[in-house]
Amino acid sequence: MTSSTRFSKRVLDPQERISELLFGLIMVLTFTGSISVAETNRESVRGILIAALGCNTAWGIIDAVLYLLGCLAEKGRNAATLQAMRASTDSQKAHRFISGALPPLIASVLRHAEMETIRRRLLQLPEPDGATRLKGRDYLGALAVFLLVFFATLPVALPFIVIRNHAWAIRVSNLIAIVMLFMAGAAFGRCIGRSPWIIGLVMVALGMVLVGLTMALGG
């Protein structure tokens, strides 16, 4: 697997990225939902926003580090699979190594001749140049993951910065979060083959439940 292919799979995989965005939005809602409509102390609001920003920043860093670890793990698995396949003198066993590295659906439709073609092409690849290392695109991918999680906070927090009336800021913030939750949920629904409207509404309902819980608990 080339670096370019690896980058595209990890960074642009819709389900992984949408899941992270949804998590970031729900996490921010647990902070902004704790801001009371009657709150008049801007310092208190500022403290909550800083906490929300810090929480999503920390999650973005953690997610980026996990992404890099995932890059290393997959590179290591690819190298080990290639080495095991090359060391095998049994073509059927080599085919099983190749099948295990492929998505199950794709592996299930490949015939013996096609597997053999793949095996021969893999044998023509140059030997790996030493230990498994992270590439520049891996670090760019980690940065993209961090920015995605981090910027999920900003649209929801922005109304509290630009609108002085806290009641209106809360309403606008919740509306933005609901729209973002619906759009992300709809996109996720398309990825998993479910109705975008249903999954979008499920995500909206989940966000509303979280906001309602925080307010019911004294937020």
FIKOLZA-1660 file (N, C-alpha, C; in steps of 0.1 Angstrom, whole numbers, plus 5000, padded with zeros to 4 digits):
% residues 219
   i   px   py   pz ch aa at
   1 5008 4988 5000  A  M  N
   1 5000 5000 5000  A  M CA
   1 5009 5012 5000  A  M  C
   2 5007 5021 4991  A  T  N
   2 5015 5033 4990  A  T CA
   2 5011 5043 5000  A  T  C
   3 5020 5053 5002  A  S  N
   3 5018 5064 5012  A  S CA
   3 5005 5072 5009  A  S  C
   4 5004 5074 4995  A  S  N
   4 4992 5082 4991  A  S CA
   4 4979 5075 4994  A  S  C
   5 4979 5061 4991  A  T  N
   5 4967 5054 4994  A  T CA
   5 4964 5053 5009  A  T  C
   6 4975 5052 5017  A  R  N
   6 4973 5051 5031  A  R CA
   6 4967 5064 5036  A  R  C
   7 4972 5076 5031  A  F  N
   7 4967 5089 5035  A  F CA
   7 4953 5090 5032  A  F  C
   8 4949 5086 5019  A  S  N
   8 4935 5088 5015  A  S CA
   8 4926 5079 5024  A  S  C
   9 4930 5067 5027  A  K  N
   9 4921 5058 5035  A  K CA
   9 4919 5064 5049  A  K  C
  10 4930 5068 5056  A  R  N
  10 4929 5072 5070  A  R CA
  10 4922 5086 5071  A  R  C
  11 4927 5095 5063  A  V  N
  11 4922 5109 5065  A  V CA
  11 4908 5111 5059  A  V  C
  12 4905 5105 5048  A  L  N
  12 4893 5108 5041  A  L CA
  12 4882 5098 5043  A  L  C
  13 4885 5088 5052  A  D  N
  13 4875 5078 5054  A  D CA
  13 4863 5084 5060  A  D  C
  14 4851 5085 5054  A  P  N
  14 4840 5092 5058  A  P CA
  14 4835 5088 5072  A  P  C
  15 4834 5075 5075  A  Q  N
  15 4828 5071 5087  A  Q CA
  15 4836 5075 5099  A  Q  C
  16 4849 5073 5098  A  E  N
  16 4858 5077 5109  A  E CA
  16 4858 5092 5112  A  E  C
  17 4858 5100 5101  A  R  N
  17 4859 5114 5103  A  R CA
  17 4845 5119 5108  A  R  C
  18 4834 5114 5103  A  I  N
  18 4821 5118 5108  A  I CA
  18 4819 5114 5122  A  I  C
  19 4824 5102 5126  A  S  N
  19 4822 5098 5140  A  S CA
  19 4830 5107 5149  A  S  C
  20 4842 5112 5145  A  E  N
  20 4849 5121 5154  A  E CA
  20 4842 5134 5155  A  E  C
  21 4837 5139 5143  A  L  N
  21 4830 5152 5144  A  L CA
  21 4817 5151 5153  A  L  C
  22 4810 5140 5152  A  L  N
  22 4798 5138 5161  A  L CA
  22 4802 5138 5175  A  L  C
  23 4813 5131 5178  A  F  N
  23 4818 5131 5192  A  F CA
  23 4822 5145 5197  A  F  C
  24 4829 5152 5188  A  G  N
  24 4833 5166 5192  A  G CA
  24 4821 5175 5195  A  G  C
  25 4811 5174 5186  A  L  N
  25 4799 5182 5188  A  L CA
  25 4791 5178 5201  A  L  C
  26 4789 5166 5203  A  I  N
  26 4782 5162 5215  A  I CA
  26 4790 5166 5228  A  I  C
  27 4803 5165 5227  A  M  N
  27 4811 5169 5239  A  M CA
  27 4810 5184 5241  A  M  C
  28 4810 5192 5231  A  V  N
  28 4808 5206 5232  A  V CA
  28 4795 5209 5238  A  V  C
  29 4784 5202 5233  A  L  N
  29 4771 5205 5238  A  L CA
  29 4770 5202 5253  A  L  C
  30 4777 5193 5259  A  T  N
  30 4777 5191 5273  A  T CA
  30 4782 5203 5281  A  T  C
  31 4791 5211 5274  A  F  N
  31 4796 5223 5281  A  F CA
  31 4787 5235 5279  A  F  C
  32 4783 5237 5266  A  T  N
  32 4775 5249 5263  A  T CA
  32 4761 5247 5269  A  T  C
  33 4756 5235 5270  A  G  N
  33 4743 5232 5276  A  G CA
  33 4743 5235 5291  A  G  C
  34 4754 5236 5297  A  S  N
  34 4755 5239 5312  A  S CA
  34 4754 5254 5314  A  S  C
  35 4754 5262 5304  A  I  N
  35 4753 5277 5305  A  I CA
  35 4739 5281 5307  A  I  C
  36 4736 5286 5319  A  S  N
  36 4722 5290 5322  A  S CA
  36 4717 5302 5314  A  S  C
  37 4704 5302 5311  A  V  N
  37 4698 5313 5304  A  V CA
  37 4699 5326 5313  A  V  C
  38 4698 5324 5326  A  A  N
  38 4699 5335 5335  A  A CA
  38 4713 5339 5338  A  A  C
  39 4723 5333 5333  A  E  N
  39 4737 5336 5336  A  E CA
  39 4740 5350 5331  A  E  C
  40 4745 5359 5339  A  T  N
  40 4749 5372 5335  A  T CA
  40 4763 5375 5337  A  T  C
  41 4771 5366 5343  A  N  N
  41 4785 5368 5345  A  N CA
  41 4793 5363 5333  A  N  C
  42 4798 5372 5325  A  R  N
  42 4805 5369 5313  A  R CA
  42 4818 5361 5316  A  R  C
  43 4823 5363 5328  A  E  N
  43 4835 5355 5332  A  E CA
  43 4832 5340 5333  A  E  C
  44 4820 5338 5339  A  S  N
  44 4816 5324 5340  A  S CA
  44 4814 5317 5327  A  S  C
  45 4808 5324 5318  A  V  N
  45 4806 5319 5304  A  V CA
  45 4819 5317 5297  A  V  C
  46 4828 5327 5299  A  R  N
  46 4842 5326 5293  A  R CA
  46 4849 5313 5298  A  R  C
  47 4847 5311 5311  A  G  N
  47 4854 5299 5317  A  G CA
  47 4849 5286 5311  A  G  C
  48 4835 5285 5309  A  I  N
  48 4829 5273 5303  A  I CA
  48 4834 5271 5289  A  I  C
  49 4835 5282 5281  A  L  N
  49 4840 5281 5267  A  L CA
  49 4854 5277 5267  A  L  C
  50 4862 5282 5276  A  I  N
  50 4876 5278 5276  A  I CA
  50 4877 5263 5280  A  I  C
  51 4869 5258 5289  A  A  N
  51 4869 5244 5293  A  A CA
  51 4865 5236 5281  A  A  C
  52 4855 5240 5273  A  A  N
  52 4850 5233 5261  A  A CA
  52 4861 5232 5251  A  A  C
  53 4867 5244 5249  A  L  N
  53 4878 5244 5239  A  L CA
  53 4890 5235 5243  A  L  C
  54 4893 5236 5256  A  G  N
  54 4904 5228 5261  A  G CA
  54 4901 5213 5260  A  G  C
  55 4889 5209 5263  A  C  N
  55 4885 5195 5262  A  C CA
  55 4886 5190 5248  A  C  C
  56 4881 5198 5238  A  N  N
  56 4882 5193 5224  A  N CA
  56 4896 5194 5219  A  N  C
  57 4904 5203 5224  A  T  N
  57 4918 5204 5220  A  T CA
  57 4925 5191 5225  A  T  C
  58 4923 5187 5237  A  A  N
  58 4929 5175 5243  A  A CA
  58 4925 5163 5235  A  A  C
  59 4912 5162 5232  A  W  N
  59 4907 5151 5224  A  W CA
  59 4913 5150 5210  A  W  C
  60 4915 5162 5204  A  G  N
  60 4921 5163 5191  A  G CA
  60 4935 5158 5191  A  G  C
  61 4943 5162 5202  A  I  N
  61 4957 5157 5203  A  I CA
  61 4957 5142 5205  A  I  C
  62 4948 5137 5214  A  I  N
  62 4948 5122 5216  A  I CA
  62 4945 5115 5203  A  I  C
  63 4935 5120 5196  A  D  N
  63 4930 5113 5184  A  D CA
  63 4941 5113 5173  A  D  C
  64 4949 5125 5173  A  A  N
  64 4960 5126 5163  A  A CA
  64 4971 5116 5167  A  A  C
  65 4974 5114 5180  A  V  N
  65 4984 5105 5184  A  V CA
  65 4979 5090 5181  A  V  C
  66 4967 5087 5183  A  L  N
  66 4962 5074 5180  A  L CA
  66 4962 5071 5165  A  L  C
  67 4959 5082 5158  A  Y  N
  67 4960 5081 5143  A  Y CA
  67 4974 5076 5139  A  Y  C
  68 4984 5083 5144  A  L  N
  68 4998 5080 5141  A  L CA
  68 5002 5066 5145  A  L  C
  69 4997 5061 5157  A  L  N
  69 4999 5048 5161  A  L CA
  69 4992 5038 5151  A  L  C
  70 4981 5042 5147  A  G  N
  70 4974 5033 5137  A  G CA
  70 4981 5032 5124  A  G  C
  71 4988 5043 5120  A  C  N
  71 4996 5043 5108  A  C CA
  71 5007 5033 5109  A  C  C
  72 5014 5034 5121  A  L  N
  72 5025 5025 5123  A  L CA
  72 5021 5011 5123  A  L  C
  73 5010 5008 5130  A  A  N
  73 5005 4994 5131  A  A CA
  73 5001 4989 5117  A  A  C
  74 4995 4997 5109  A  E  N
  74 4991 4992 5096  A  E CA
  74 5003 4990 5087  A  E  C
  75 5013 4999 5087  A  K  N
  75 5025 4997 5080  A  K CA
  75 5032 4985 5084  A  K  C
  76 5033 4982 5097  A  G  N
  76 5039 4970 5102  A  G CA
  76 5032 4958 5098  A  G  C
  77 5019 4958 5098  A  R  N
  77 5011 4946 5093  A  R CA
  77 5014 4944 5078  A  R  C
  78 5014 4954 5070  A  N  N
  78 5016 4953 5056  A  N CA
  78 5030 4947 5054  A  N  C
  79 5040 4952 5061  A  A  N
  79 5054 4947 5059  A  A CA
  79 5055 4932 5063  A  A  C
  80 5048 4929 5074  A  A  N
  80 5048 4915 5079  A  A CA
  80 5041 4905 5069  A  A  C
  81 5030 4910 5064  A  T  N
  81 5023 4902 5054  A  T CA
  81 5031 4900 5042  A  T  C
  82 5037 4910 5037  A  L  N
  82 5046 4909 5025  A  L CA
  82 5057 4899 5027  A  L  C
  83 5063 4900 5039  A  Q  N
  83 5075 4892 5042  A  Q CA
  83 5070 4877 5043  A  Q  C
  84 5059 4875 5050  A  A  N
  84 5054 4861 5051  A  A CA
  84 5050 4855 5038  A  A  C
  85 5044 4863 5029  A  M  N
  85 5040 4858 5016  A  M CA
  85 5052 4855 5008  A  M  C
  86 5063 4863 5009  A  R  N
  86 5075 4860 5001  A  R CA
  86 5082 4848 5006  A  R  C
  87 5081 4846 5019  A  A  N
  87 5088 4834 5025  A  A CA
  87 5081 4821 5023  A  A  C
  88 5068 4822 5019  A  S  N
  88 5060 4810 5017  A  S CA
  88 5063 4804 5003  A  S  C
  89 5066 4790 5003  A  T  N
  89 5068 4783 4991  A  T CA
  89 5055 4777 4986  A  T  C
  90 5044 4778 4994  A  D  N
  90 5031 4772 4990  A  D CA
  90 5022 4784 4985  A  D  C
  91 5019 4783 4973  A  S  N
  91 5011 4794 4967  A  S CA
  91 4997 4796 4974  A  S  C
  92 4991 4785 4978  A  Q  N
  92 4978 4786 4985  A  Q CA
  92 4980 4793 4998  A  Q  C
  93 4990 4790 5005  A  K  N
  93 4993 4798 5017  A  K CA
  93 4995 4812 5015  A  K  C
  94 5003 4815 5004  A  A  N
  94 5005 4829 5001  A  A CA
  94 4992 4836 4997  A  A  C
  95 4983 4829 4991  A  H  N
  95 4970 4835 4987  A  H CA
  95 4962 4838 5000  A  H  C
  96 4964 4830 5010  A  R  N
  96 4956 4832 5022  A  R CA
  96 4962 4845 5029  A  R  C
  97 4975 4847 5028  A  F  N
  97 4981 4859 5034  A  F CA
  97 4975 4872 5027  A  F  C
  98 4974 4871 5014  A  I  N
  98 4969 4882 5006  A  I CA
  98 4954 4884 5009  A  I  C
  99 4947 4873 5010  A  S  N
  99 4932 4874 5013  A  S CA
  99 4930 4881 5027  A  S  C
 100 4939 4877 5036  A  G  N
 100 4937 4883 5050  A  G CA
 100 4940 4898 5050  A  G  C
 101 4948 4903 5040  A  A  N
 101 4951 4917 5040  A  A CA
 101 4941 4925 5032  A  A  C
 102 4931 4918 5025  A  L  N
 102 4921 4925 5017  A  L CA
 102 4908 4926 5025  A  L  C
 103 4899 4936 5021  A  P  N
 103 4886 4936 5027  A  P CA
 103 4879 4922 5024  A  P  C
 104 4871 4917 5033  A  P  N
 104 4865 4904 5031  A  P CA
 104 4857 4903 5018  A  P  C
 105 4849 4913 5015  A  L  N
 105 4841 4913 5003  A  L CA
 105 4849 4911 4991  A  L  C
 106 4860 4919 4990  A  I  N
 106 4868 4918 4978  A  I CA
 106 4875 4905 4977  A  I  C
 107 4881 4900 4989  A  A  N
 107 4888 4888 4989  A  A CA
 107 4879 4876 4984  A  A  C
 108 4866 4877 4988  A  S  N
 108 4857 4866 4985  A  S CA
 108 4854 4864 4970  A  S  C
 109 4856 4875 4962  A  V  N
 109 4853 4874 4948  A  V CA
 109 4865 4872 4939  A  V  C
 110 4877 4872 4945  A  L  N
 110 4889 4870 4937  A  L CA
 110 4891 4855 4934  A  L  C
 111 4894 4851 4922  A  R  N
 111 4896 4838 4918  A  R CA
 111 4911 4834 4920  A  R  C
 112 4914 4821 4918  A  H  N
 112 4928 4817 4920  A  H CA
 112 4937 4824 4911  A  H  C
 113 4934 4825 4898  A  A  N
 113 4943 4832 4889  A  A CA
 113 4945 4846 4893  A  A  C
 114 4935 4853 4898  A  E  N
 114 4936 4867 4901  A  E CA
 114 4945 4868 4914  A  E  C
 115 4943 4859 4923  A  M  N
 115 4952 4859 4935  A  M CA
 115 4967 4857 4931  A  M  C
 116 4968 4848 4921  A  E  N
 116 4982 4845 4917  A  E CA
 116 4988 4857 4910  A  E  C
 117 4980 4864 4903  A  T  N
 117 4985 4876 4896  A  T CA
 117 4990 4887 4907  A  T  C
 118 4982 4888 4917  A  I  N
 118 4985 4897 4928  A  I CA
 118 4998 4893 4935  A  I  C
 119 4999 4880 4937  A  R  N
 119 5011 4874 4944  A  R CA
 119 5023 4877 4936  A  R  C
 120 5023 4875 4923  A  R  N
 120 5035 4877 4915  A  R CA
 120 5038 4892 4914  A  R  C
 121 5028 4901 4914  A  R  N
 121 5032 4915 4914  A  R CA
 121 5038 4919 4927  A  R  C
 122 5033 4914 4938  A  L  N
 122 5038 4917 4951  A  L CA
 122 5053 4912 4952  A  L  C
 123 5056 4901 4946  A  L  N
 123 5069 4895 4946  A  L CA
 123 5079 4905 4939  A  L  C
 124 5074 4912 4930  A  Q  N
 124 5082 4922 4922  A  Q CA
 124 5085 4935 4929  A  Q  C
 125 5078 4937 4940  A  L  N
 125 5081 4949 4948  A  L CA
 125 5094 4949 4954  A  L  C
 126 5101 4961 4955  A  P  N
 126 5114 4961 4962  A  P CA
 126 5113 4958 4976  A  P  C
 127 5124 4953 4982  A  E  N
 127 5124 4950 4996  A  E CA
 127 5122 4963 5004  A  E  C
 128 5115 4962 5016  A  P  N
 128 5113 4973 5024  A  P CA
 128 5126 4979 5029  A  P  C
 129 5127 4992 5029  A  D  N
 129 5140 4999 5033  A  D CA
 129 5141 5001 5048  A  D  C
 130 5143 4990 5055  A  G  N
 130 5146 4991 5070  A  G CA
 130 5133 4991 5078  A  G  C
 131 5134 4997 5090  A  A  N
 131 5123 4997 5099  A  A CA
 131 5111 5005 5094  A  A  C
 132 5099 5002 5100  A  T  N
 132 5087 5009 5097  A  T CA
 132 5088 5023 5102  A  T  C
 133 5085 5033 5093  A  R  N
 133 5086 5047 5097  A  R CA
 133 5074 5055 5093  A  R  C
 134 5071 5065 5100  A  L  N
 134 5060 5074 5096  A  L CA
 134 5065 5083 5085  A  L  C
 135 5056 5086 5076  A  K  N
 135 5059 5095 5064  A  K CA
 135 5053 5109 5067  A  K  C
 136 5057 5118 5058  A  G  N
 136 5052 5132 5059  A  G CA
 136 5037 5132 5058  A  G  C
 137 5031 5124 5050  A  R  N
 137 5017 5124 5048  A  R CA
 137 5010 5119 5060  A  R  C
 138 5016 5110 5068  A  D  N
 138 5010 5105 5080  A  D CA
 138 5009 5116 5090  A  D  C
 139 5019 5125 5091  A  Y  N
 139 5019 5136 5100  A  Y CA
 139 5008 5146 5096  A  Y  C
 140 5007 5148 5082  A  L  N
 140 4997 5157 5077  A  L CA
 140 4983 5152 5080  A  L  C
 141 4982 5138 5080  A  G  N
 141 4969 5132 5083  A  G CA
 141 4965 5134 5098  A  G  C
 142 4975 5133 5107  A  A  N
 142 4973 5135 5121  A  A CA
 142 4969 5150 5123  A  A  C
 143 4975 5159 5116  A  L  N
 143 4971 5173 5118  A  L CA
 143 4957 5175 5113  A  L  C
 144 4953 5169 5102  A  A  N
 144 4940 5170 5097  A  A CA
 144 4929 5165 5107  A  A  C
 145 4933 5154 5113  A  V  N
 145 4924 5148 5124  A  V CA
 145 4922 5158 5135  A  V  C
 146 4933 5164 5140  A  F  N
 146 4933 5173 5151  A  F CA
 146 4924 5185 5147  A  F  C
 147 4927 5191 5135  A  L  N
 147 4919 5203 5131  A  L CA
 147 4904 5200 5130  A  L  C
 148 4901 5188 5125  A  L  N
 148 4887 5185 5124  A  L CA
 148 4880 5185 5138  A  L  C
 149 4886 5178 5148  A  V  N
 149 4880 5178 5161  A  V CA
 149 4880 5192 5167  A  V  C
 150 4891 5199 5166  A  F  N
 150 4892 5212 5172  A  F CA
 150 4882 5222 5166  A  F  C
 151 4881 5223 5153  A  F  N
 151 4872 5232 5147  A  F CA
 151 4857 5229 5148  A  F  C
 152 4854 5216 5153  A  A  N
 152 4840 5213 5156  A  A CA
 152 4835 5221 5167  A  A  C
 153 4844 5226 5176  A  T  N
 153 4840 5234 5187  A  T CA
 153 4836 5248 5183  A  T  C
 154 4842 5254 5174  A  L  N
 154 4841 5269 5171  A  L CA
 154 4827 5273 5167  A  L  C
 155 4820 5267 5158  A  P  N
 155 4807 5272 5154  A  P CA
 155 4797 5272 5166  A  P  C
 156 4798 5262 5175  A  V  N
 156 4789 5262 5186  A  V CA
 156 4793 5272 5197  A  V  C
 157 4806 5275 5198  A  A  N
 157 4810 5285 5208  A  A CA
 157 4809 5299 5203  A  A  C
 158 4809 5301 5190  A  L  N
 158 4810 5315 5184  A  L CA
 158 4798 5324 5189  A  L  C
 159 4786 5319 5190  A  P  N
 159 4775 5328 5194  A  P CA
 159 4777 5334 5208  A  P  C
 160 4784 5327 5217  A  F  N
 160 4787 5333 5230  A  F CA
 160 4797 5344 5230  A  F  C
 161 4805 5344 5219  A  I  N
 161 4815 5354 5218  A  I CA
 161 4810 5367 5211  A  I  C
 162 4801 5365 5201  A  V  N
 162 4796 5377 5193  A  V CA
 162 4783 5382 5198  A  V  C
 163 4775 5374 5205  A  I  N
 163 4762 5379 5210  A  I CA
 163 4762 5381 5225  A  I  C
 164 4759 5393 5229  A  R  N
 164 4760 5397 5243  A  R CA
 164 4749 5392 5251  A  R  C
 165 4737 5390 5245  A  N  N
 165 4726 5385 5252  A  N CA
 165 4727 5370 5254  A  N  C
 166 4728 5365 5266  A  H  N
 166 4731 5351 5268  A  H CA
 166 4720 5342 5264  A  H  C
 167 4707 5347 5266  A  A  N
 167 4696 5339 5262  A  A CA
 167 4696 5336 5246  A  A  C
 168 4699 5347 5239  A  W  N
 168 4699 5345 5224  A  W CA
 168 4711 5337 5220  A  W  C
 169 4723 5339 5227  A  A  N
 169 4735 5332 5224  A  A CA
 169 4733 5317 5226  A  A  C
 170 4726 5313 5236  A  I  N
 170 4723 5299 5239  A  I CA
 170 4714 5293 5228  A  I  C
 171 4704 5301 5224  A  R  N
 171 4695 5296 5214  A  R CA
 171 4702 5294 5200  A  R  C
 172 4710 5304 5197  A  V  N
 172 4717 5303 5184  A  V CA
 172 4727 5292 5184  A  V  C
 173 4734 5291 5195  A  S  N
 173 4744 5280 5197  A  S CA
 173 4738 5266 5195  A  S  C
 174 4726 5264 5202  A  N  N
 174 4719 5252 5201  A  N CA
 174 4714 5249 5187  A  N  C
 175 4710 5259 5180  A  L  N
 175 4705 5258 5167  A  L CA
 175 4716 5253 5157  A  L  C
 176 4728 5260 5159  A  I  N
 176 4739 5256 5151  A  I CA
 176 4743 5242 5154  A  I  C
 177 4744 5238 5166  A  A  N
 177 4747 5224 5170  A  A CA
 177 4738 5214 5164  A  A  C
 178 4725 5217 5165  A  I  N
 178 4714 5208 5159  A  I CA
 178 4716 5207 5144  A  I  C
 179 4719 5218 5137  A  V  N
 179 4721 5217 5123  A  V CA
 179 4733 5209 5119  A  V  C
 180 4744 5211 5127  A  M  N
 180 4756 5203 5125  A  M CA
 180 4754 5189 5128  A  M  C
 181 4747 5186 5138  A  L  N
 181 4744 5172 5142  A  L CA
 181 4736 5165 5131  A  L  C
 182 4726 5172 5126  A  F  N
 182 4718 5166 5115  A  F CA
 182 4726 5164 5103  A  F  C
 183 4734 5173 5099  A  M  N
 183 4742 5172 5086  A  M CA
 183 4752 5160 5088  A  M  C
 184 4759 5160 5099  A  A  N
 184 4768 5149 5102  A  A CA
 184 4761 5136 5102  A  A  C
 185 4750 5135 5109  A  G  N
 185 4742 5123 5110  A  G CA
 185 4737 5118 5097  A  G  C
 186 4733 5128 5088  A  A  N
 186 4728 5124 5075  A  A CA
 186 4739 5119 5067  A  A  C
 187 4751 5125 5068  A  A  N
 187 4763 5120 5060  A  A CA
 187 4766 5106 5065  A  A  C
 188 4766 5104 5078  A  F  N
 188 4769 5091 5084  A  F CA
 188 4759 5080 5079  A  F  C
 189 4746 5084 5078  A  G  N
 189 4736 5075 5073  A  G CA
 189 4738 5071 5059  A  G  C
 190 4743 5080 5051  A  R  N
 190 4746 5076 5037  A  R CA
 190 4758 5067 5037  A  R  C
 191 4768 5069 5046  A  C  N
 191 4780 5060 5046  A  C CA
 191 4776 5045 5050  A  C  C
 192 4766 5044 5059  A  I  N
 192 4763 5030 5063  A  I CA
 192 4751 5025 5056  A  I  C
 193 4746 5032 5046  A  G  N
 193 4735 5026 5038  A  G CA
 193 4722 5028 5045  A  G  C
 194 4720 5037 5054  A  R  N
 194 4707 5039 5061  A  R CA
 194 4702 5053 5056  A  R  C
 195 4689 5055 5060  A  S  N
 195 4682 5067 5056  A  S CA
 195 4689 5080 5062  A  S  C
 196 4694 5089 5054  A  P  N
 196 4701 5101 5059  A  P CA
 196 4692 5109 5068  A  P  C
 197 4679 5109 5065  A  W  N
 197 4670 5117 5073  A  W CA
 197 4668 5111 5087  A  W  C
 198 4666 5097 5087  A  I  N
 198 4664 5091 5100  A  I CA
 198 4677 5092 5109  A  I  C
 199 4688 5089 5103  A  I  N
 199 4700 5090 5111  A  I CA
 199 4703 5104 5115  A  I  C
 200 4701 5114 5106  A  G  N
 200 4702 5128 5110  A  G CA
 200 4693 5132 5121  A  G  C
 201 4681 5127 5121  A  L  N
 201 4671 5131 5132  A  L CA
 201 4675 5124 5145  A  L  C
 202 4680 5111 5144  A  V  N
 202 4685 5104 5156  A  V CA
 202 4696 5112 5162  A  V  C
 203 4706 5117 5154  A  M  N
 203 4716 5125 5160  A  M CA
 203 4711 5138 5166  A  M  C
 204 4702 5144 5160  A  V  N
 204 4696 5156 5166  A  V CA
 204 4689 5153 5179  A  V  C
 205 4682 5142 5179  A  A  N
 205 4675 5138 5192  A  A CA
 205 4685 5136 5203  A  A  C
 206 4696 5129 5199  A  L  N
 206 4706 5127 5209  A  L CA
 206 4712 5140 5215  A  L  C
 207 4714 5149 5206  A  G  N
 207 4719 5162 5210  A  G CA
 207 4709 5169 5219  A  G  C
 208 4696 5169 5216  A  M  N
 208 4686 5175 5224  A  M CA
 208 4685 5169 5237  A  M  C
 209 4686 5156 5238  A  V  N
 209 4686 5149 5251  A  V CA
 209 4697 5153 5260  A  V  C
 210 4709 5154 5254  A  L  N
 210 4720 5159 5262  A  L CA
 210 4718 5173 5267  A  L  C
 211 4714 5182 5259  A  V  N
 211 4711 5196 5263  A  V CA
 211 4700 5196 5274  A  V  C
 212 4689 5188 5272  A  G  N
 212 4679 5187 5282  A  G CA
 212 4684 5182 5295  A  G  C
 213 4692 5172 5295  A  L  N
 213 4697 5166 5307  A  L CA
 213 4706 5176 5315  A  L  C
 214 4714 5184 5308  A  T  N
 214 4723 5193 5315  A  T CA
 214 4714 5204 5321  A  T  C
 215 4704 5209 5314  A  M  N
 215 4695 5219 5319  A  M CA
 215 4687 5214 5331  A  M  C
 216 4682 5201 5330  A  A  N
 216 4674 5195 5341  A  A CA
 216 4683 5193 5353  A  A  C
 217 4696 5192 5351  A  L  N
 217 4705 5190 5363  A  L CA
 217 4710 5203 5368  A  L  C
 218 4704 5214 5364  A  G  N
 218 4708 5227 5370  A  G CA
 218 4717 5236 5361  A  G  C
 219 4718 5232 5348  A  G  N
 219 4726 5240 5339  A  G CA
 219 4720 5253 5335  A  G  C
% end
